[in-house]
Amino acid sequence: MKMKGILATTHLDAHGTRLAKEALEDMAAQINSDSVPGVGSEHDILIPPQGKVISASVVRMRDGEYALEGEQEIISPSRLSRVILPKGDIGYIDRYDDRRPFKDKYEETPEQNEISVDMVNFDSEKSAQEFITTIEQIENQKAALLIRKSLIPDPEIIFRLSDEAIKWFLATKAAKLLGNRISDDIAEDLHRLYKNIRDASINYAALCLPKNRPITHVVVISGKPTVECVIRTTDPVVFAEAVETNKLIEVIDSADEYHKKFKAQKIQFVYSEDKKAWAFNYLLTIEGSVVGSEIATKKRNKVIQMNRNKLKR
């Protein structure tokens, strides 16, 4: 299904900020390029894209402001095909008319380990700045900001591993495959990285708002494909268990299997507190398709149906 609508304007938003016309023009140029943005679900990164934004243009509105008008291709259940995933589970693949790949926001690997948070999830600018200062006091680590349009979105913290840190994991993976022991230096580096990530998550849990909501933790390992590990929990101890070195290496091994079968651009895994294990959620292919687990696909289809029902009212 294809539909048109306004994606953004130069009007003042709920956060007291406004986009410049030039920003809208830049967004239109990106949409009309050789890769396209996905249509998300209210900042819930665990739900696969509902579709793609396939074209856009900037138009002048009646009040003199400017709008970014876009056309979206929303996936239909009739365009889904059943597939067998590498572990033998059932999954589903989307087939779009537009075959361009999705934009990869993690395409570039940061030079330092990067921790991103949203300023609106702190009770004050001072509290947010104290957290950022704590992050940047650690060697080879920097802070970045998430920009989300919800008034007070659920807390989210993203850990993007540096190129050097990724090499430590790959070296450990190779040593494990060959039955060799990793060097003391790499073992020490990985332990320090783990401690820094764990401490940042504990510190964030103590400061972030709203207090009664689970925190979405994301660990990003950029590459071909990019691996995105997501755990949603109120307990930073559970997060610490999930990102132990051996568990992340198991995720990287699993990602290799999915990449070989589907030519993945990005693969997302989600952590189960009950099973204490990572599981495949969905992936994006280099040919612009989405492959989802049965659970993820059902959740996404439910969101699409809810949105269609709203349009009929």
C-alpha positions as CSV (number, residue, x, y, z in Angstrom):
1,M,0.0,0.0,0.0
2,K,1.3,3.5,-0.9
3,M,0.3,6.6,0.9
4,K,1.3,10.3,0.9
5,G,1.5,12.7,3.8
6,I,3.4,15.4,5.6
7,L,6.6,14.0,7.3
8,A,7.9,17.2,8.9
9,T,7.4,21.0,8.9
10,T,9.2,24.2,9.9
11,H,6.6,24.8,12.6
12,L,7.6,25.0,16.2
13,D,7.4,21.6,17.8
14,A,6.4,20.4,21.3
15,H,10.1,20.7,22.4
16,G,10.2,24.3,21.4
17,T,12.5,23.7,18.4
18,R,11.9,24.1,14.7
19,L,13.5,22.7,11.5
20,A,14.9,25.0,8.9
21,K,13.8,24.8,5.3
22,E,17.3,23.7,4.4
23,A,17.0,20.8,6.9
24,L,13.8,19.7,5.1
25,E,15.6,19.9,1.7
26,D,18.4,17.8,3.0
27,M,16.0,15.2,4.3
28,A,14.2,15.1,0.9
29,A,17.6,14.6,-0.8
30,Q,18.4,11.7,1.4
31,I,15.0,10.1,0.8
32,N,15.4,10.5,-2.9
33,S,18.9,8.9,-2.9
34,D,20.0,5.3,-3.4
35,S,18.9,4.2,0.1
36,V,15.7,5.0,2.0
37,P,14.5,5.6,5.6
38,G,12.3,2.9,7.2
39,V,8.8,3.7,8.6
40,G,9.2,3.1,12.3
41,S,6.7,2.4,15.1
42,E,6.7,5.2,17.7
43,H,10.4,4.9,18.6
44,D,10.0,1.1,19.4
45,I,13.1,-0.3,17.8
46,L,12.0,-3.9,18.5
47,I,9.3,-3.7,15.8
48,P,10.5,-4.2,12.2
49,P,9.9,-1.3,9.8
50,Q,6.3,-1.0,8.6
51,G,7.6,0.2,5.2
52,K,9.8,2.7,3.4
53,V,9.7,6.4,2.7
54,I,10.2,6.2,-1.1
55,S,10.0,9.8,-2.3
56,A,9.8,13.3,-0.8
57,S,9.7,17.0,-1.7
58,V,9.6,20.3,0.1
59,V,6.4,22.5,-0.4
60,R,5.3,25.9,0.8
61,M,2.3,25.8,3.1
62,R,-0.6,28.3,3.2
63,D,0.7,29.9,6.4
64,G,4.1,30.6,4.8
65,E,5.9,27.7,6.6
66,Y,7.4,24.7,4.7
67,A,6.5,21.0,4.8
68,L,8.3,17.9,3.8
69,E,5.8,15.8,1.8
70,G,6.6,12.1,1.4
71,E,5.3,9.0,-0.2
72,Q,5.5,5.8,1.9
73,E,5.2,2.2,0.7
74,I,3.7,0.2,3.6
75,I,4.0,-3.5,3.5
76,S,0.9,-5.6,3.0
77,P,0.4,-9.1,4.5
78,S,-0.1,-10.4,1.0
79,R,3.5,-9.4,0.2
80,L,4.9,-11.7,2.9
81,S,6.6,-15.0,2.2
82,R,7.3,-17.7,4.7
83,V,11.0,-18.6,5.1
84,I,13.0,-21.0,7.3
85,L,15.5,-19.3,9.5
86,P,19.0,-20.7,10.2
87,K,18.0,-22.1,13.5
88,G,15.0,-23.9,11.9
89,D,12.4,-21.4,13.1
90,I,9.7,-19.9,10.9
91,G,10.2,-16.4,9.7
92,Y,8.7,-14.0,7.1
93,I,10.3,-11.9,4.4
94,D,8.8,-8.7,3.0
95,R,8.8,-7.9,-0.8
96,Y,8.7,-4.3,-1.7
97,D,8.2,-2.7,-5.1
98,D,11.0,-0.3,-4.2
99,R,14.2,-2.4,-4.0
100,R,16.5,0.2,-2.6
101,P,18.1,-0.8,0.7
102,F,17.2,0.9,4.0
103,K,19.4,3.7,5.3
104,D,22.0,2.4,7.7
105,K,22.4,4.9,10.6
106,Y,25.2,2.8,12.0
107,E,27.2,2.6,8.7
108,E,30.2,4.4,10.1
109,T,32.0,2.9,13.1
110,P,32.9,5.4,15.8
111,E,36.6,5.9,16.6
112,Q,35.8,5.8,20.3
113,N,33.1,3.8,22.2
114,E,30.0,6.0,22.0
115,I,27.2,6.1,24.5
116,S,24.0,8.0,23.4
117,V,21.1,9.2,25.6
118,D,18.2,11.6,25.2
119,M,18.3,14.8,27.3
120,V,14.6,14.7,28.0
121,N,15.0,11.5,30.1
122,F,16.8,13.5,32.8
123,D,15.1,15.7,35.4
124,S,17.4,18.6,34.6
125,E,20.1,19.8,32.2
126,K,22.5,19.7,35.1
127,S,21.7,16.0,35.8
128,A,22.2,15.2,32.1
129,Q,25.5,17.1,31.9
130,E,26.8,15.2,35.0
131,F,26.0,11.9,33.3
132,I,27.8,13.0,30.1
133,T,30.8,14.2,32.1
134,T,31.1,10.9,33.8
135,I,31.0,9.1,30.4
136,E,33.7,11.3,28.9
137,Q,36.1,11.1,31.8
138,I,36.8,7.5,30.7
139,E,39.6,7.0,28.1
140,N,38.4,6.1,24.5
141,Q,34.8,6.8,25.4
142,K,32.5,9.7,24.3
143,A,28.8,10.7,24.8
144,A,26.3,11.5,22.1
145,L,22.7,12.7,22.1
146,L,19.6,10.9,20.9
147,I,17.0,13.1,19.2
148,R,13.5,11.8,19.5
149,K,10.2,13.7,19.0
150,S,8.0,12.1,21.7
151,L,7.4,14.5,24.6
152,I,8.9,12.1,27.3
153,P,9.9,8.9,25.5
154,D,10.8,5.7,27.4
155,P,14.4,5.7,28.5
156,E,16.9,4.4,26.0
157,I,20.7,4.1,26.0
158,I,22.8,3.1,23.0
159,F,26.3,1.7,23.3
160,R,28.2,1.8,19.9
161,L,31.5,-0.1,20.0
162,S,34.6,1.4,18.4
163,D,36.5,-0.2,15.6
164,E,39.2,-1.2,18.1
165,A,36.7,-2.8,20.5
166,I,35.1,-4.8,17.6
167,K,38.5,-6.1,16.7
168,W,38.9,-7.4,20.3
169,F,35.7,-9.4,19.9
170,L,36.6,-10.7,16.5
171,A,40.1,-11.8,17.8
172,T,38.4,-13.6,20.7
173,K,36.0,-15.2,18.3
174,A,38.8,-16.4,16.1
175,A,40.8,-17.7,19.0
176,K,37.8,-19.6,20.3
177,L,37.2,-21.2,16.9
178,L,40.8,-22.4,16.7
179,G,40.9,-23.5,20.3
180,N,43.6,-20.9,21.2
181,R,43.9,-18.7,24.2
182,I,43.4,-14.9,23.8
183,S,46.2,-12.6,24.8
184,D,46.2,-11.1,28.3
185,D,46.1,-7.6,26.7
186,I,42.9,-8.3,24.8
187,A,41.3,-10.1,27.8
188,E,42.1,-7.0,30.0
189,D,40.7,-4.6,27.3
190,L,37.5,-6.6,27.0
191,H,37.1,-6.7,30.8
192,R,37.6,-2.9,31.0
193,L,35.1,-2.4,28.2
194,Y,32.5,-4.6,29.9
195,K,33.0,-2.7,33.2
196,N,32.5,0.7,31.5
197,I,29.3,-0.4,29.8
198,R,28.0,-2.0,33.0
199,D,28.8,1.1,35.1
200,A,27.2,3.5,32.6
201,S,24.0,1.4,32.5
202,I,23.8,1.4,36.4
203,N,24.4,5.2,36.5
204,Y,21.8,5.8,33.8
205,A,19.2,3.7,35.5
206,A,19.6,5.8,38.7
207,L,19.1,9.1,36.8
208,C,16.7,8.5,33.9
209,L,13.0,9.3,33.7
210,P,10.3,8.1,33.8
211,K,11.2,5.9,36.7
212,N,8.4,3.3,36.3
213,R,9.3,2.4,32.7
214,P,11.8,-0.3,31.4
215,I,15.0,0.9,29.9
216,T,15.9,0.0,26.3
217,H,19.6,-0.9,26.2
218,V,21.2,-1.2,22.7
219,V,24.7,-2.5,21.9
220,V,25.7,-1.8,18.3
221,I,28.5,-3.7,16.6
222,S,29.0,-2.0,13.2
223,G,30.1,-4.0,10.2
224,K,28.9,-6.0,7.3
225,P,26.4,-6.7,8.6
226,T,25.8,-4.4,11.6
227,V,24.7,-6.3,14.6
228,E,22.2,-4.6,17.0
229,C,21.6,-6.2,20.4
230,V,18.6,-5.0,22.3
231,I,17.5,-5.7,25.8
232,R,14.5,-4.0,27.5
233,T,14.7,-4.3,31.3
234,T,14.4,-2.3,34.6
235,D,17.4,-4.2,36.0
236,P,20.9,-3.1,35.0
237,V,22.2,-6.4,36.5
238,V,20.2,-8.3,33.8
239,F,21.8,-6.1,31.1
240,A,25.2,-6.8,32.6
241,E,24.6,-10.5,32.3
242,A,23.4,-10.1,28.7
243,V,26.5,-8.3,27.4
244,E,29.1,-10.7,28.9
245,T,31.8,-11.3,26.3
246,N,30.9,-14.9,25.6
247,K,27.3,-14.1,25.1
248,L,28.1,-11.3,22.6
249,I,30.5,-13.6,20.7
250,E,27.6,-16.1,20.4
251,V,25.5,-13.3,18.9
252,I,28.2,-12.5,16.4
253,D,28.4,-16.2,15.4
254,S,24.7,-16.3,14.9
255,A,24.7,-13.1,12.9
256,D,27.2,-14.8,10.5
257,E,24.6,-17.6,9.8
258,Y,21.8,-15.1,9.1
259,H,24.1,-13.0,6.8
260,K,25.1,-16.1,4.8
261,K,21.5,-17.0,4.2
262,F,19.9,-13.5,3.6
263,K,22.8,-11.1,2.7
264,A,21.9,-8.9,5.7
265,Q,22.7,-5.2,6.0
266,K,21.6,-5.1,9.7
267,I,20.6,-7.9,12.1
268,Q,18.8,-7.3,15.4
269,F,18.8,-9.7,18.3
270,V,16.7,-9.3,21.5
271,Y,17.5,-10.7,24.9
272,S,15.1,-12.8,26.9
273,E,15.3,-12.4,30.7
274,D,13.5,-15.7,31.2
275,K,15.7,-17.8,28.9
276,K,18.8,-15.7,29.6
277,A,19.7,-15.9,26.0
278,W,19.8,-13.8,22.8
279,A,17.3,-14.5,20.0
280,F,16.9,-13.3,16.4
281,N,14.3,-10.5,16.0
282,Y,14.6,-9.2,12.5
283,L,17.1,-8.2,9.8
284,L,17.3,-5.8,6.8
285,T,18.8,-7.2,3.6
286,I,21.1,-5.4,1.1
287,E,18.3,-5.7,-1.4
288,G,15.8,-3.7,0.7
289,S,13.7,-6.5,2.2
290,V,12.9,-7.2,5.8
291,V,13.1,-10.7,7.3
292,G,11.4,-11.0,10.7
293,S,10.9,-13.7,13.3
294,E,7.3,-14.9,13.6
295,I,6.9,-12.9,16.8
296,A,8.3,-9.7,15.4
297,T,6.3,-10.0,12.2
298,K,3.1,-10.5,14.1
299,K,3.8,-7.4,16.3
300,R,4.6,-5.3,13.2
301,N,1.4,-6.5,11.3
302,K,-0.7,-5.6,14.3
303,V,0.7,-2.1,14.3
304,I,0.0,-1.7,10.6
305,Q,-3.6,-2.9,11.1
306,M,-4.1,-0.5,14.0
307,N,-2.8,2.4,11.8
308,R,-5.1,1.4,9.0
309,N,-8.1,1.3,11.3
310,K,-7.3,4.9,12.5
311,L,-7.2,6.1,8.9
312,K,-10.7,4.7,8.3
313,R,-12.2,6.7,11.2
